Amino acid sequence: MSIGIKFQLRLPADLKTWLEEDACRNDRSMNGQVIAVLRERMNKQLESQESRVGASKPD
């Protein structure tokens, strides 16, 4: 994976704790977990947009 841009993020304490635990469960760093969660969300959004476009196309 290529090196990306550096991005500083402030999280509420409870969200940080959840992220640390989720990253540990998935054997990832916190950064890796953030990337995985964001990519999953991005893919779901793209799939949703594609299905709406496909549904509106006439046969």
C-alpha positions, -999 to +999 in steps of 0.1 A: +000+000+000+013+035-008+020+060+019-010+084+021-014+119+035-010+125+072-044+134+088-049+144+124-082+133+140-097+141+173-120+114+188-142+113+218-127+090+245-155+064+241-150+062+203-112+059+207-117+031+232-140+013+208-116+018+179-087+004+199-107-027+209-120-032+174-085-029+159-072-054+184-101-079+176-092-075+139-054-077+144-049-042+130-034-010+141-058+018+149-049+035+116-055+002+097-089-002+114-099+034+105-090+027+069-108-006+068-140+009+083-139+039+060-133+017+029-162-006+039-185+025+042-173+039+009-179+006-009-214+003+005-222+039-006-208+032-041-228-001-044-259+018-033-254+045-059-247+019-086-279+000-078-300+032-079-285+041-113-291+006-126-327+007-114-334+039-131-321+028-165-348+019-190-346-016-205 
